[in-house]
Amino acid sequence: MRRRQKRIALINDITGFGRCSVAVELPLISAMKIQACPLPTAILSVHTGFEHHYLDDYTARMKPYMDSWEKNQLSFDGICTGFLGSVKQIAIVEEFIRRFKQPYTRVMVDPVMGDNGKLYSSYNMEMCAEMRRLLAYADLVTPNLTEACILLDIPYPKDGQVTNEELEYMASELASQGPSQVIITGLHGEDSLRNFIYEAGRGKVLTVEKVGGDRSGTGDAFAAIVAGSLINGESLEEAAVKAAEFIKKCLGYAVKLDLPWNYGLPFEEYLRELK
């Protein structure tokens, strides 16, 4: 029997301009020799950081879409969730995982809900509460600090400052709800960024140099590279280091070119490094 290419189902929005979501994930995962298979949650003209954006909610079309995948007997080595636009979509993702998860399938949940202590405008507390249900299905969850606090229903720390001991506690609490691996991402220091990885009851801080300011697409790029690396057999630490270093190079390139923030994350120069 001929061996097929590995596949990851990407349950996320497709944004036309702004270099984020599936537009970022698909080329990165493809460069890692994995087939990226999008299941859209919404179609956006530009990302929601723009003052004016058009959003086509894809909720009504998600079930027929995945029915077609099931009828065609598709299977996936990874399932990655990203931006979800409603409580109903969270239930659809739950159903998707039940229908498509095989013993070898890794489920990776990126709970896209907010940042810097605030919810995104498209989210409300009901959706946040429902998002916790996906933790029971996840092998890996990759929240930023805001999202980790929301998932655990604890206050966001003052000025976003948190100790390694507090991160260890938060990661262990998240892991107790289902995922065997946790990465709390994008922890800002004065000149550095930390990512806190946790598995097998132990946590570790990974530090990378901070380059430039916030830029759209970094979280999606991080999640995609980590997912692809894990599917290709790398360790959690190797995956997180690879993702952080790749993004640092891309941000350095953006600063060099003096690109505006809404241009998104440029990565074409470095795709060959993700083999």
GUDO-498976 format. One record per residue (C-alpha): residue number from 1; residue in three letters; x, y negated, z. Coordinates in steps of 0.1 Angstrom, whole numbers, plus 2048, in hexadecimal, padded with zeros to 3 digits. Each point is the difference from the previous one (the first is absolute). Layout:
<nr NUM | rest ALA | xx X | yy Y | zz Z>;
...
This chain:
<nr 1 | rest MET | xx 800 | yy 800 | zz 800>;
<nr 2 | rest ARG | xx 80D | yy 7DE | zz 7F6>;
<nr 3 | rest ARG | xx 809 | yy 7E9 | zz 81D>;
<nr 4 | rest ARG | xx 7EC | yy 7DF | zz 7FF>;
<nr 5 | rest GLN | xx 80D | yy 7DE | zz 808>;
<nr 6 | rest LYS | xx 7F9 | yy 7F4 | zz 824>;
<nr 7 | rest ARG | xx 7E2 | yy 7E9 | zz 803>;
<nr 8 | rest ILE | xx 7F4 | yy 7E5 | zz 819>;
<nr 9 | rest ALA | xx 7DC | yy 7F3 | zz 800>;
<nr 10 | rest LEU | xx 801 | yy 7DB | zz 807>;
<nr 11 | rest ILE | xx 7DF | yy 7F4 | zz 810>;
<nr 12 | rest ASN | xx 806 | yy 7DA | zz 7FE>;
<nr 13 | rest ASP | xx 7F5 | yy 7E1 | zz 7EC>;
<nr 14 | rest ILE | xx 80D | yy 7F6 | zz 7DE>;
<nr 15 | rest THR | xx 80A | yy 7DC | zz 7FF>;
<nr 16 | rest GLY | xx 807 | yy 7EF | zz 7DF>;
<nr 17 | rest PHE | xx 818 | yy 7E5 | zz 80B>;
<nr 18 | rest GLY | xx 815 | yy 7FE | zz 820>;
<nr 19 | rest ARG | xx 815 | yy 820 | zz 7FF>;
<nr 20 | rest CYS | xx 7EF | yy 813 | zz 81C>;
<nr 21 | rest SER | xx 7EB | yy 81F | zz 806>;
<nr 22 | rest VAL | xx 7FF | yy 81A | zz 7E4>;
<nr 23 | rest ALA | xx 813 | yy 7E9 | zz 7E8>;
<nr 24 | rest VAL | xx 81E | yy 803 | zz 817>;
<nr 25 | rest GLU | xx 7FB | yy 824 | zz 80C>;
<nr 26 | rest LEU | xx 7FC | yy 810 | zz 7DE>;
<nr 27 | rest PRO | xx 822 | yy 7F7 | zz 7F0>;
<nr 28 | rest LEU | xx 813 | yy 806 | zz 820>;
<nr 29 | rest ILE | xx 7F1 | yy 823 | zz 805>;
<nr 30 | rest SER | xx 804 | yy 807 | zz 7DB>;
<nr 31 | rest ALA | xx 825 | yy 7F7 | zz 802>;
<nr 32 | rest MET | xx 803 | yy 81A | zz 81B>;
<nr 33 | rest LYS | xx 7F4 | yy 81A | zz 7E7>;
<nr 34 | rest ILE | xx 7DE | yy 804 | zz 810>;
<nr 35 | rest GLN | xx 7DF | yy 7FB | zz 7ED>;
<nr 36 | rest ALA | xx 7EC | yy 7E4 | zz 80F>;
<nr 37 | rest CYS | xx 7DA | yy 804 | zz 7FD>;
<nr 38 | rest PRO | xx 7EC | yy 7E2 | zz 80A>;
<nr 39 | rest LEU | xx 7DD | yy 802 | zz 80E>;
<nr 40 | rest PRO | xx 7F5 | yy 7DB | zz 801>;
<nr 41 | rest THR | xx 7EE | yy 7F1 | zz 81D>;
<nr 42 | rest ALA | xx 7FD | yy 7DE | zz 7F0>;
<nr 43 | rest ILE | xx 80C | yy 7ED | zz 7E1>;
<nr 44 | rest LEU | xx 80D | yy 7DD | zz 807>;
<nr 45 | rest SER | xx 80B | yy 7E5 | zz 7E8>;
<nr 46 | rest VAL | xx 81B | yy 7F3 | zz 819>;
<nr 47 | rest HIS | xx 807 | yy 80A | zz 824>;
<nr 48 | rest THR | xx 7EC | yy 7F0 | zz 81C>;
<nr 49 | rest GLY | xx 81C | yy 7E9 | zz 80A>;
<nr 50 | rest PHE | xx 7F5 | yy 7EA | zz 7E2>;
<nr 51 | rest GLU | xx 7E5 | yy 7E6 | zz 806>;
<nr 52 | rest HIS | xx 7EB | yy 80E | zz 7E4>;
<nr 53 | rest HIS | xx 7FD | yy 825 | zz 7F8>;
<nr 54 | rest TYR | xx 7E7 | yy 817 | zz 7EF>;
<nr 55 | rest LEU | xx 7F9 | yy 821 | zz 811>;
<nr 56 | rest ASP | xx 7ED | yy 81D | zz 7F1>;
<nr 57 | rest ASP | xx 7F6 | yy 818 | zz 81C>;
<nr 58 | rest TYR | xx 805 | yy 824 | zz 7F3>;
<nr 59 | rest THR | xx 7ED | yy 812 | zz 81D>;
<nr 60 | rest ALA | xx 7E4 | yy 80C | zz 7EA>;
<nr 61 | rest ARG | xx 818 | yy 80F | zz 7E7>;
<nr 62 | rest MET | xx 818 | yy 811 | zz 818>;
<nr 63 | rest LYS | xx 7EB | yy 820 | zz 805>;
<nr 64 | rest PRO | xx 7FA | yy 807 | zz 7DB>;
<nr 65 | rest TYR | xx 825 | yy 7FA | zz 7FA>;
<nr 66 | rest MET | xx 80B | yy 819 | zz 81A>;
<nr 67 | rest ASP | xx 7E4 | yy 819 | zz 7F5>;
<nr 68 | rest SER | xx 811 | yy 7FF | zz 7DE>;
<nr 69 | rest TRP | xx 822 | yy 807 | zz 80F>;
<nr 70 | rest GLU | xx 7F1 | yy 81E | zz 813>;
<nr 71 | rest LYS | xx 7EF | yy 80E | zz 7E1>;
<nr 72 | rest ASN | xx 821 | yy 7FE | zz 7EE>;
<nr 73 | rest GLN | xx 810 | yy 813 | zz 81D>;
<nr 74 | rest LEU | xx 81A | yy 7E6 | zz 807>;
<nr 75 | rest SER | xx 816 | yy 804 | zz 81F>;
<nr 76 | rest PHE | xx 818 | yy 7E8 | zz 811>;
<nr 77 | rest ASP | xx 820 | yy 802 | zz 814>;
<nr 78 | rest GLY | xx 7F9 | yy 7DF | zz 811>;
<nr 79 | rest ILE | xx 7E1 | yy 7EA | zz 807>;
<nr 80 | rest CYS | xx 808 | yy 7DC | zz 808>;
<nr 81 | rest THR | xx 7E5 | yy 7E8 | zz 80C>;
<nr 82 | rest GLY | xx 804 | yy 7DA | zz 7FE>;
<nr 83 | rest PHE | xx 7E7 | yy 7E3 | zz 7FE>;
<nr 84 | rest LEU | xx 7DC | yy 80B | zz 807>;
<nr 85 | rest GLY | xx 7E4 | yy 7E7 | zz 7FB>;
<nr 86 | rest SER | xx 7E3 | yy 80D | zz 816>;
<nr 87 | rest VAL | xx 7F5 | yy 819 | zz 81B>;
<nr 88 | rest LYS | xx 7F1 | yy 815 | zz 7E4>;
<nr 89 | rest GLN | xx 822 | yy 802 | zz 7EF>;
<nr 90 | rest ILE | xx 810 | yy 80D | zz 820>;
<nr 91 | rest ALA | xx 7E6 | yy 81C | zz 800>;
<nr 92 | rest ILE | xx 807 | yy 808 | zz 7DC>;
<nr 93 | rest VAL | xx 826 | yy 802 | zz 807>;
<nr 94 | rest GLU | xx 7F8 | yy 818 | zz 81D>;
<nr 95 | rest GLU | xx 7EC | yy 816 | zz 7E7>;
<nr 96 | rest PHE | xx 81C | yy 7FE | zz 7E6>;
<nr 97 | rest ILE | xx 819 | yy 80D | zz 819>;
<nr 98 | rest ARG | xx 7E9 | yy 81D | zz 80B>;
<nr 99 | rest ARG | xx 7FB | yy 809 | zz 7DB>;
<nr 100 | rest PHE | xx 823 | yy 7FD | zz 7F3>;
<nr 101 | rest LYS | xx 818 | yy 806 | zz 81D>;
<nr 102 | rest GLN | xx 813 | yy 821 | zz 7FB>;
<nr 103 | rest PRO | xx 818 | yy 810 | zz 81A>;
<nr 104 | rest TYR | xx 81D | yy 7F0 | zz 7ED>;
<nr 105 | rest THR | xx 7EF | yy 7DD | zz 7FC>;
<nr 106 | rest ARG | xx 80E | yy 7E3 | zz 815>;
<nr 107 | rest VAL | xx 7E6 | yy 7E6 | zz 809>;
<nr 108 | rest MET | xx 80F | yy 7DD | zz 805>;
<nr 109 | rest VAL | xx 7EA | yy 7E4 | zz 80D>;
<nr 110 | rest ASP | xx 80B | yy 7DC | zz 7FD>;
<nr 111 | rest PRO | xx 7E4 | yy 7EE | zz 814>;
<nr 112 | rest VAL | xx 7FF | yy 7DF | zz 7ED>;
<nr 113 | rest MET | xx 7EC | yy 7EB | zz 819>;
<nr 114 | rest GLY | xx 814 | yy 7E1 | zz 809>;
<nr 115 | rest ASP | xx 822 | yy 7EF | zz 809>;
<nr 116 | rest ASN | xx 80E | yy 7E7 | zz 818>;
<nr 117 | rest GLY | xx 7E6 | yy 807 | zz 81A>;
<nr 118 | rest LYS | xx 7E2 | yy 7FA | zz 7E9>;
<nr 119 | rest LEU | xx 7E8 | yy 815 | zz 7EC>;
<nr 120 | rest TYR | xx 7FF | yy 7FB | zz 7DA>;
<nr 121 | rest SER | xx 7E1 | yy 7ED | zz 7F4>;
<nr 122 | rest SER | xx 7F1 | yy 820 | zz 7F1>;
<nr 123 | rest TYR | xx 800 | yy 813 | zz 821>;
<nr 124 | rest ASN | xx 7EA | yy 800 | zz 81F>;
<nr 125 | rest MET | xx 802 | yy 812 | zz 821>;
<nr 126 | rest GLU | xx 7E7 | yy 81B | zz 7F5>;
<nr 127 | rest MET | xx 818 | yy 809 | zz 7E3>;
<nr 128 | rest CYS | xx 81E | yy 800 | zz 818>;
<nr 129 | rest ALA | xx 7EE | yy 818 | zz 817>;
<nr 130 | rest GLU | xx 7F7 | yy 817 | zz 7E3>;
<nr 131 | rest MET | xx 824 | yy 7FF | zz 7F3>;
<nr 132 | rest ARG | xx 80B | yy 813 | zz 820>;
<nr 133 | rest ARG | xx 7ED | yy 81E | zz 7F3>;
<nr 134 | rest LEU | xx 81A | yy 805 | zz 7E4>;
<nr 135 | rest LEU | xx 81C | yy 805 | zz 81A>;
<nr 136 | rest ALA | xx 7F2 | yy 823 | zz 807>;
<nr 137 | rest TYR | xx 808 | yy 809 | zz 7DC>;
<nr 138 | rest ALA | xx 821 | yy 7EF | zz 7FC>;
<nr 139 | rest ASP | xx 823 | yy 810 | zz 800>;
<nr 140 | rest LEU | xx 80F | yy 7DD | zz 7FF>;
<nr 141 | rest VAL | xx 7F2 | yy 7DE | zz 80A>;
<nr 142 | rest THR | xx 813 | yy 7DF | zz 7F7>;
<nr 143 | rest PRO | xx 7F0 | yy 7E3 | zz 812>;
<nr 144 | rest ASN | xx 810 | yy 7DE | zz 805>;
<nr 145 | rest LEU | xx 7FF | yy 7F3 | zz 824>;
<nr 146 | rest THR | xx 7DE | yy 7EF | zz 7FC>;
<nr 147 | rest GLU | xx 7F1 | yy 820 | zz 7F1>;
<nr 148 | rest ALA | xx 80F | yy 816 | zz 81B>;
<nr 149 | rest CYS | xx 7F1 | yy 7E9 | zz 81B>;
<nr 150 | rest ILE | xx 7DE | yy 802 | zz 7EF>;
<nr 151 | rest LEU | xx 801 | yy 826 | zz 7FC>;
<nr 152 | rest LEU | xx 808 | yy 803 | zz 825>;
<nr 153 | rest ASP | xx 7E8 | yy 7E5 | zz 80B>;
<nr 154 | rest ILE | xx 81A | yy 7EC | zz 813>;
<nr 155 | rest PRO | xx 809 | yy 7DB | zz 7FF>;
<nr 156 | rest TYR | xx 819 | yy 7F3 | zz 7E7>;
<nr 157 | rest PRO | xx 820 | yy 7F6 | zz 813>;
<nr 158 | rest LYS | xx 808 | yy 7DB | zz 805>;
<nr 159 | rest ASP | xx 813 | yy 7F3 | zz 7E1>;
<nr 160 | rest GLY | xx 801 | yy 823 | zz 7F3>;
<nr 161 | rest GLN | xx 81D | yy 809 | zz 816>;
<nr 162 | rest VAL | xx 801 | yy 824 | zz 80C>;
<nr 163 | rest THR | xx 81B | yy 816 | zz 811>;
<nr 164 | rest ASN | xx 80C | yy 822 | zz 7F4>;
<nr 165 | rest GLU | xx 7F0 | yy 810 | zz 81F>;
<nr 166 | rest GLU | xx 7DE | yy 7F0 | zz 7F6>;
<nr 167 | rest LEU | xx 804 | yy 80D | zz 7DD>;
<nr 168 | rest GLU | xx 808 | yy 823 | zz 80C>;
<nr 169 | rest TYR | xx 7E0 | yy 7FF | zz 815>;
<nr 170 | rest MET | xx 7EB | yy 7F3 | zz 7E3>;
<nr 171 | rest ALA | xx 80E | yy 81A | zz 7E7>;
<nr 172 | rest SER | xx 7FB | yy 81C | zz 818>;
<nr 173 | rest GLU | xx 7DC | yy 7F5 | zz 805>;
<nr 174 | rest LEU | xx 7FA | yy 7FF | zz 7DB>;
<nr 175 | rest ALA | xx 810 | yy 822 | zz 7FC>;
<nr 176 | rest SER | xx 7E9 | yy 80F | zz 81A>;
<nr 177 | rest GLN | xx 7E2 | yy 7F7 | zz 7EA>;
<nr 178 | rest GLY | xx 80D | yy 816 | zz 7E3>;
<nr 179 | rest PRO | xx 81E | yy 7F6 | zz 7EC>;
<nr 180 | rest SER | xx 821 | yy 813 | zz 807>;
<nr 181 | rest GLN | xx 814 | yy 7E2 | zz 7F2>;
<nr 182 | rest VAL | xx 7FC | yy 7DB | zz 806>;
<nr 183 | rest ILE | xx 812 | yy 7E1 | zz 7F3>;
<nr 184 | rest ILE | xx 7F7 | yy 7DE | zz 80F>;
<nr 185 | rest THR | xx 80D | yy 7E9 | zz 7E5>;
<nr 186 | rest GLY | xx 80C | yy 7DD | zz 7FA>;
<nr 187 | rest LEU | xx 809 | yy 7F5 | zz 823>;
<nr 188 | rest HIS | xx 810 | yy 7DD | zz 7FC>;
<nr 189 | rest GLY | xx 81F | yy 7F5 | zz 812>;
<nr 190 | rest GLU | xx 813 | yy 7E0 | zz 7FB>;
<nr 191 | rest ASP | xx 818 | yy 80E | zz 7E5>;
<nr 192 | rest SER | xx 7F3 | yy 824 | zz 7FD>;
<nr 193 | rest LEU | xx 7E2 | yy 816 | zz 7FB>;
<nr 194 | rest ARG | xx 7FA | yy 820 | zz 814>;
<nr 195 | rest ASN | xx 7EC | yy 81F | zz 7F7>;
<nr 196 | rest PHE | xx 7F9 | yy 817 | zz 81C>;
<nr 197 | rest ILE | xx 7FE | yy 825 | zz 7F6>;
<nr 198 | rest TYR | xx 7F1 | yy 81B | zz 816>;
<nr 199 | rest GLU | xx 7FD | yy 826 | zz 7FD>;
<nr 200 | rest ALA | xx 804 | yy 81F | zz 816>;
<nr 201 | rest GLY | xx 7FB | yy 7EB | zz 820>;
<nr 202 | rest ARG | xx 81D | yy 7E8 | zz 7F9>;
<nr 203 | rest GLY | xx 803 | yy 7DD | zz 7F1>;
<nr 204 | rest LYS | xx 81C | yy 7ED | zz 7EF>;
<nr 205 | rest VAL | xx 805 | yy 7DC | zz 7F5>;
<nr 206 | rest LEU | xx 80D | yy 7FA | zz 7DD>;
<nr 207 | rest THR | xx 80D | yy 7DD | zz 7FA>;
<nr 208 | rest VAL | xx 805 | yy 7EF | zz 7DF>;
<nr 209 | rest GLU | xx 80B | yy 7DC | zz 7F7>;
<nr 210 | rest LYS | xx 7E4 | yy 7E8 | zz 7FB>;
<nr 211 | rest VAL | xx 800 | yy 7F0 | zz 7DD>;
<nr 212 | rest GLY | xx 7E9 | yy 7E3 | zz 7F7>;
<nr 213 | rest GLY | xx 7DD | yy 7FB | zz 80C>;
<nr 214 | rest ASP | xx 7E0 | yy 815 | zz 7FE>;
<nr 215 | rest ARG | xx 7F8 | yy 80C | zz 7DD>;
<nr 216 | rest SER | xx 7E2 | yy 814 | zz 7F2>;
<nr 217 | rest GLY | xx 806 | yy 824 | zz 7F8>;
<nr 218 | rest THR | xx 81A | yy 809 | zz 81A>;
<nr 219 | rest GLY | xx 7E9 | yy 816 | zz 815>;
<nr 220 | rest ASP | xx 7F4 | yy 812 | zz 7E1>;
<nr 221 | rest ALA | xx 823 | yy 805 | zz 7F4>;
<nr 222 | rest PHE | xx 80B | yy 80D | zz 822>;
<nr 223 | rest ALA | xx 7E3 | yy 819 | zz 803>;
<nr 224 | rest ALA | xx 805 | yy 80C | zz 7DC>;
<nr 225 | rest ILE | xx 826 | yy 807 | zz 804>;
<nr 226 | rest VAL | xx 7FB | yy 811 | zz 821>;
<nr 227 | rest ALA | xx 7E4 | yy 816 | zz 7F2>;
<nr 228 | rest GLY | xx 814 | yy 809 | zz 7E1>;
<nr 229 | rest SER | xx 81F | yy 807 | zz 815>;
<nr 230 | rest LEU | xx 7EE | yy 817 | zz 818>;
<nr 231 | rest ILE | xx 7EF | yy 813 | zz 7E3>;
<nr 232 | rest ASN | xx 823 | yy 805 | zz 7F1>;
<nr 233 | rest GLY | xx 80C | yy 810 | zz 820>;
<nr 234 | rest GLU | xx 812 | yy 7E3 | zz 812>;
<nr 235 | rest SER | xx 7FE | yy 7FA | zz 825>;
<nr 236 | rest LEU | xx 7EB | yy 7E5 | zz 80F>;
<nr 237 | rest GLU | xx 81F | yy 7EC | zz 809>;
<nr 238 | rest GLU | xx 80F | yy 804 | zz 7DD>;
<nr 239 | rest ALA | xx 7DF | yy 7F5 | zz 7F1>;
<nr 240 | rest ALA | xx 7FC | yy 7E1 | zz 816>;
<nr 241 | rest VAL | xx 825 | yy 7F5 | zz 7FB>;
<nr 242 | rest LYS | xx 7FC | yy 804 | zz 7DA>;
<nr 243 | rest ALA | xx 7E0 | yy 7EC | zz 7FF>;
<nr 244 | rest ALA | xx 80E | yy 7E4 | zz 816>;
<nr 245 | rest GLU | xx 821 | yy 7FD | zz 7EC>;
<nr 246 | rest PHE | xx 7EE | yy 800 | zz 7DF>;
<nr 247 | rest ILE | xx 7E9 | yy 7E4 | zz 80B>;
<nr 248 | rest LYS | xx 81D | yy 7EC | zz 80E>;
<nr 249 | rest LYS | xx 811 | yy 801 | zz 7DE>;
<nr 250 | rest CYS | xx 7E0 | yy 7F5 | zz 7EE>;
<nr 251 | rest LEU | xx 7FB | yy 7E3 | zz 818>;
<nr 252 | rest GLY | xx 824 | yy 7F5 | zz 7FB>;
<nr 253 | rest TYR | xx 7FA | yy 800 | zz 7DB>;
<nr 254 | rest ALA | xx 7E0 | yy 7EC | zz 804>;
<nr 255 | rest VAL | xx 812 | yy 7E6 | zz 815>;
<nr 256 | rest LYS | xx 81C | yy 7FE | zz 7E6>;
<nr 257 | rest LEU | xx 7E7 | yy 7FA | zz 7E5>;
<nr 258 | rest ASP | xx 7ED | yy 7E7 | zz 816>;
<nr 259 | rest LEU | xx 7DF | yy 812 | zz 7F9>;
<nr 260 | rest PRO | xx 7E0 | yy 7F2 | zz 810>;
<nr 261 | rest TRP | xx 7F1 | yy 815 | zz 81B>;
<nr 262 | rest ASN | xx 7E1 | yy 809 | zz 7EC>;
<nr 263 | rest TYR | xx 816 | yy 80F | zz 7E5>;
<nr 264 | rest GLY | xx 802 | yy 820 | zz 815>;
<nr 265 | rest LEU | xx 81D | yy 818 | zz 804>;
<nr 266 | rest PRO | xx 817 | yy 804 | zz 7E2>;
<nr 267 | rest PHE | xx 80F | yy 822 | zz 7FF>;
<nr 268 | rest GLU | xx 807 | yy 809 | zz 7DB>;
<nr 269 | rest GLU | xx 825 | yy 7FC | zz 804>;
<nr 270 | rest TYR | xx 802 | yy 81B | zz 81B>;
<nr 271 | rest LEU | xx 7E7 | yy 81B | zz 7F5>;
<nr 272 | rest ARG | xx 81D | yy 816 | zz 7F4>;
<nr 273 | rest GLU | xx 80C | yy 802 | zz 825>;
<nr 274 | rest LEU | xx 7E0 | yy 813 | zz 80A>;
<nr 275 | rest LYS | xx 809 | yy 821 | zz 7EF>;
